[in-house]
């Protein structure tokens, strides 16, 4: 057991406001390693239903099949066992929102009422997607479908048939999302581990002393955490999973001792994980075994259900409801016939903090305004016939997913004309009117949505991290005291072990909920990492003391076994 204690928190005093950046907001990043997967998946999901409706002469129904087809955008980073569940919940959420919207549209034509319903649905969708950590594209696609459906002419008798069309397309999207698992069943968790190794190698290159090393370390810590989260979702604790766990421990070692780490070896392991070959063997060391025991003990602890995370998300849900409602009302006041565009723009802004919300607002406005120009250019081609309309939508779907990983505004250049073309499935619209209304709604939605974010704050989010850190420290100290005794009571030691594991789970959940909130102290990320590592080793010691695991096969230590 290590006697190391977390470093003192040298967090600066509270900053009342943060500077809202302009430089760098539109800077392009590197594309995702798997950018082509969601891009191809959405093409395969969207094209067959739309082409079938075109052949039947019912392209006006494509708005409903699109709702189901867009479920293929989700869960591409999840292991397949978890992806099956996540996609199923996405499908249920999409169909539920669509059904509620269509029923509301059939019962009333009052635009104010419909905007209010849409705003409340957007807030619920935002809270649920954040609480379940569904991942990109989050609530935006769900809100787009449900909000647009509120303004589609509808009768109650038509609702079951339209929902059935969406359900059929969603089932096809689920199959498309799961199909790659037939060829590479461990692909997602291998990619997550490779990303952790590469990020750790990038930090090891700095030797912990170069300028900007803190950012590299934070990126590596985030990648390691993501890899740890991917492995339990992969299912059974198989031999490939154990091999990946040892590689993630090596990435953690690089965070602890960058000067004693060989970055090229980490990169070599990462390259070997990219293909379908055997998983590289990282070696069995005492430190690696100890860390894995601690992680396994934490994973065995009872976890908070996802709905327990809804409380800290209440301010963001309120922001969403208020911003979307006010944006929709403002659009109605300006006489625009599609207020859901302003509503969706506001809903798309809300991120973890005010700075990210501001950046997303700038990106959304720039992308949408450029997107309406793209729509003006391709509208004559799309209006040629139904096949051209479908093919343009498919191409824009591919472009949006291929580009959005570089920067949100770049992908939005394709999303905007695609959304405009979807409105023309039921009949051709006046191009000039569509462009004008979309541009105005974009600006209105961004301004009103950001104002709501400023008005609704969550200043106490950072305080919960301090409480969670203190609780984790107390739990670790209690376990350490029992370990120091010659013959501790097994029941007391087991109670301390379970309490420490639960405290670690609570700490990670609190950090995830509070990260990036504005108008508070900078988060003590370094102290969080040290507390977690120290607690993992204490958990490992309690497991051995209780006789829950056999001793390590090797007691040898290398420079890579160093821990802070």
N, C-alpha and C positions, 0 to 999 in steps of 0.2 A: 504494500500500500504506500502510495506517495504521501509525503507530508507537505507537499506544496499547497499553498493557499492562494486564492485569487488575488490578483494585483489590485491595489486600491483604485477606486473609481475616481479618475481625474476629470470628471465631466465638467464642462464649462457651465457658468451660470445661465439661467433662463434667458433665451432670446425672445423678445416680444414679437418680432416679425422676422421673416426671412426674405431675402432678396429674390425677386422673381426673375429668372434668367431669360435672356433672349438669345445670347450666343450659344450655339451648340444644340438648341432645341430641334433644329432641322437637319443636324448632322447625320449622315448615313453610317450605319454600323455594318458589321459583317453579317452575311445571311446566316440563317440557322443551318445547322448540319443536316437537318431533315426538311428543309423548306419545300422540297418537291413532294413530300408525302401528303401534307394537307392539301397542296395545290392539285395533285393528281386525284386525291380522294374526292374532293368536291366536284371535280369534272365528271368522274365516274358516277357520282351520286346524282348530279343534277341532270346530266344529258339524257339518259334513258327515259325517265318519266316525262320530261318536256318533249322529247321527240315522239313519244307515244301519244301524248295529248295533241301534238301537231298533226300526226297522222289521222287521229280521230276527229280533227276539226274542232277541238275544244281547248285551244290554247288559253282561253279565258280562265280555265281552272288551274293553270300553272302556278298561280300565286299560292295555292294551297299545297301543291306538291313541293314547292320550294321550301316551305316551312319544314317539312320532314327531311328534305335533302340536305339542308344546311346543318343538320346534326352531325354530319361527317366531319365538320371542322374541329370537333372536340377530341381531347384525350390522346393525342398522338404521342405524347411523351410517357404515357402510362404503360406499365407492364400489362400483358394481355389479360391476365386474370382480373386485374383491377379495371382495365379498359372496358371489359364486357359490362361490369356493373355501372361504371360511370356513364357510358353511352346509353344504357337503359334508363338511368335517371334523367339524363338530358332529354331523351325522347319523351319521357313522361312529363317533364317540365314544359317542353315545347308544346306538346299536345294539350296540356292543361291550360297554358296561357292562351293558345289559339281558341280553344273551346270557350273560355270565359269571354274573350274578346268578341267572338262571333255571336254569342248569346246576347251580350250587351248591345252590339250593333243591331241585332234584330228587335230589341225591346225599345230602343230610343234612338232618336236622331239628334238629340240635343248635344251640340258639340262641346259645351262646357262640361256636361256630365261625362262624356266620353273621354275628354282630356283628363278629368279627375280620376276616372277609373284607370286610365293608362299610367298616370303618375304613381298611383298607389301600387299598381302591378310592377312598375319599374323599380320601386323601392324594395318590394318583396324579392324580386329577382336579383337585385344587387346584393341584398343581405344574404340570401341563400347561396348564391354563387361564391361570395367571399367566405362565408362560414364553412362551406364544404370544400373550399379551395379547389374549385373545379378546373381552374386554369384557363388560358386563353381559348377562345375569345370572350370568355366570361359571360356577363349578362347582356352584352350589347346586342348580339344576334337574337337572343330571346326577346329583348325589349323591342327590337325592330319589327319582328314578326307580330308580336301581340299588339303593338301600338298601331301598325299599319292596318291590321285586321279590324280594328275598331271602326275604321272609316270605309270598310267595304260594304256596299249594300247587301243586306242579308235578311232572310226570313228564318223563323225557328225551324221550319220543315227542312230547310236546306243544310242546317248545321251538321247533322249526323253524317251526311254524304261527304261534305267538305272535310270534316275531321277524319273520315275514313281514308280519303285520298292522302292526307298528310301522314296518317299512320302507315300506309303502305309504303310511301316514299321513305319514311323514317326507318322502317324495317330494312329496306334496301341499304340505307346509309349505315345502319348498324353492321350489316354483313360486309360492306365495303371497309369499314373501320377495322374489323376483326380479321379480314382476309390475309394481311401480311404475316400474321402469326403462324400460318401454315408453313411458311418458308423459313422464318427466323424467329422461333418462339421466345428466345431470350434477348432479342434485339434492344428493346427499350432500356432494360436494366444494364446491359453492356454499354450502351451509349452514355447513360448517366454516370457509370463508373469511369469511362474514358474521359468525360468532361471534368470529373473531379481530379483525375490524374493530371490532365493538361493544365488545369487551373493551379494545382499545387506546384507543378513544374515551373509555371510562370512566376509564382511567388518565390520558389527556391532560387531562381536565377538572380533575384534581387539580393539574396543573402541576408534579407531583413534589414538592409541599411540604405538601399537606394531610395531616391526621391520617388514618392508615389507608392512605396511598398505597402502602406496601410490599405490602399485601395485594392492592390493585388491580393493581399491577405484576406480582405473582406470578400472578394470575389471567390477565392478558393474555399473559404469557409462556407459560403453559400452553396457552392457546387458540391462540397462534401456532404452537407446537410441534405441536399436534394437527392444525392445518391443513397444515403441511408434511408430516406423515406421511400425510395423506389423499391428497395429490396424486399421489405415485408409485404408490399403490394404484389410482389411477383408470385406469391403462393408458398408452397412447401419449402422447408429448409433443406434444399437439395445440395448435391456436391457442387454444381456450378454456382449456386448462391453463396456457399461457404468460400469458394475461391474468389468471388467478387468482393466479399466482405474483407478478406485479407488485403486485397488491393486498395480498398477504401481506407483501411487502417494505415497503409503506407502513405496515402495522400495526407492523412491526419498527422503522421510523423513529420512530413515535410513542413507542415504549418508550425510544428513545435520546434524543429531544428533545421531551418533552411540551409544553414551553412554546412551541415553534415549530410546533405541530401544530394544525390546525383540526378539533376533534372532530366538528363537524356534517358536514364533508365525508366523514369516515370512516363516519358513520352513514348518510349518503345512499347511499354505495356499498353498504353492507350491505343497505339496503332494496331497492336495485335488484337485488341478488342473490337476494332471496327468491322472486321470481316466475320466469317462464320467458323473460323478455326477454333482450336482448343483455347480455353482461357489460360493466360500465363500464370505460372505458379510464383507467388511472391515470397514463399518461404514461411516457415512456422517459427515464430519467435515468442519468447515469454511475454514481451510487451504486447504483441499482436493478440495473443490469446487472452491476455488480461483485458484488453480493450473490448474484444468481442464478447467476453463474459459479461462485462458491464452493460454493453449495449443490449445483449439478450435479456438481462435482468430488467432493464428499463422497458423493453418491449413487452415483457410479461406482465407489467403492472397494469392495473385497470386504467383505461383511458377515458378522458372526458368525451361524452358524445358530442357530435358536431354542433348540435343546437345550443350547447352551453357557451359557444363562441358568439352567439347572436348579441349578447349584452354589450360587449365593447364595440360592436358594429352599429349600435343604434344611431350615433351621430351621422354616420355616412348614409344610413337609410333615410334619416330625416333630411339630409342634404338632397338626396336623390328625389324624394317625394316633393319637397318644396321647389327645387330647381326645375324639375320636369313640369310640374303644374304651372308655375309662373311662366315658363317658356311657352307652353302651349296656350295659355291665356293671352300672352303678348302677341303670339302669332294670330290668334283669332281677332284680337283688337285691330291688327293691321289689315284684316280682311283676307288673309291667306287661307285657301281652302284645304290645305293639308297640314294642320298644326302638329301632326305626329312627327314631322321632320324636325321641328324645333325641339319637341319632347325627346326624341332619340338623340339629338345632338347634345342636349344637356345630360342625358343619362350616360353618354359615352365618356364624359369628362372625368367623372369622379374616380380618383385614385386614392392611394393611402394617405396623401398629405396635400397641402395647398400648393406646394411647388410642382409636384407631379401633375396635379390637376390643371395648373396654369400651362404647363408644357403641353399636356394633351389638348388643351383648348386651342393653343396656337397651331399645333399640328393638324387638328381637325379643321380649323378654318382654312388654312392654306391648302390642305388636301382637297377639301370640298370645292373651293373656288376654282382650283385647277381642274377638278373633276367635271364641273359643269362645262368647262371649255372642251374637254375631251368628248363629253356627250354631244355638244353642238357639232363637233367634227364627224362623229360616227353616226349621228341620227339619220342622215340620208341613206346610209348603207343599211342600217337596221330596219328602216321603213320599207325596204325593197320587197320583202315578203316574210312570212312567218319563220321560214328556215333561217333566214339571215338574222332575225331577231333572236332566235334561240342560240345560234352559234355565237353571236356577239355577247350574249349573257354568259355563255360557258367560257369564252375567252377572257372576259373580265373577271369571272370567278377565279380562274387560274392566275391571272395577273395579280389580283388582290392578295392571294395567299403567298404567291412567290415573292412579293415585294414588301409586304407589311412587316416582315421580320427585320428589314433594313432600317425602317423608321415608319411610324404609324402614318405620317402624312403621305408617304409614297404609296402605301397600299390603299389609302383612301382615295387617291386619284382614280383607281379602278372601281372601288366600292361605290362611289357616288354615281357614275354613269350606269352601273349595273342596277342600283336601286331605282334610278329613273326609268330604265328600260323595263323593269318588272311592272311598273305602273301601266305600261303599254300592252301587257298581255291581254287585258280586257278590251283594248281598243286604242287606236292612235290618239295621242295627245298633242296639243300645240307646243312645239319645241320651245319657243320663246317664253311662253308662260311657265313651263316647267323650270327652265333655267332661272328665271327671275325669282320664282317662289322658293326654289331650293337655296339660292344664294342668300335671300333675306332670312329665311328660317335658320340657316347655318349661323349667321351673325347673331341673330336674336337668341338662339338657343345657347350659344357659347357665352354671350355676355350675361344673360340671366342666370345660366347654370353656374358660372364662376362666382357671381354675386352671392348665390345661395351657399356656395362652399365657404366663402369668407364669413358669412353671417352665422353659420352653424359650425362651431369648433368643438374639439375634444381635448381640452388642455390637460386632463388628468391621465391620459393614456400612458405617459411615461412613468407616472408614479407607481403604476401597477407592476412595472418591471422591477423597481426597487424592492417592493414587497415580495415579489416572487424570488428575487435573488436572496433576500434575507431568509426566506423560508427554506430555500435549497441549502444555504449555508448551515442553518440550524439542523436540518435533517442529516447533512453530511457529518457534522460534528457529533451528533448523537450516535450515529453508526460508528464513527471513529473511536469514541469513548468506549463503546462496548467491545470493539475489536481489541482495544488496549488491555482489556481485562483478561486474566488467565483463563477463566472458564465462564464466559457470558451465558446467560440463560438463552437457550435456543429460541424460545418464543419471543423474547425481547429483541434478539438480533434479527429474527425474521420480520418482526414488526418494523424495526428500524430500516431494514432493507426495502420493504414495501413502501414505507413512507418516503424514503429518499427517491425511489423510482417514480412515485407519484409526483413528488416535488419537481423532478426534472421535466416530466411531461407538462406540468403546469407552467414551468418557466418558459419552455419552448413555445407553448401556445400563447403566452402573454407577450413574448417578444414578437412573434409573428403578427399579433393583432395591433401592437403599438408602433411597429417599425415605420418610421417616416412621418408620423403625425406632426403637425406644425404647432408652433407656439408652445414649445416645451424644451427641456434640456436635450442635448444630443444624447442619443442612446448609448449606454455603456457596453458596446459590442465586445470589446476585448475581455471585459470582466465576465460577460456571459459565456464566452468560449472557454475561458479558464475554469469557470465554475462547473461547466458541463464536463470537461475533461477530468477534472479532479473527482467529481462525483462518479463518473464512470469507473474510475479505478477503485474507489471505495466500494462501489457495488460489486466489483469483481472480487475484492477481498472478502466481503460478506458471503458471497456465493461459495468461495473455497472453505471459509470457516464453517459454514453450515453443511459442508459435504455434498453440495448439490452438483458438483462437477469434479471430474478427475483432475489431478494436477497437470500442469502444462507438460507437453512432451519434451520440451527443451527449455532449460533454464539459462541458456546462453544469451548474452546481450551484445548488441552492436551499437554503432553510433546512431543507427536509425531507430533504436529503442528509446531514445531520449524523450522525456516528457517535461513540460515546464512545471 
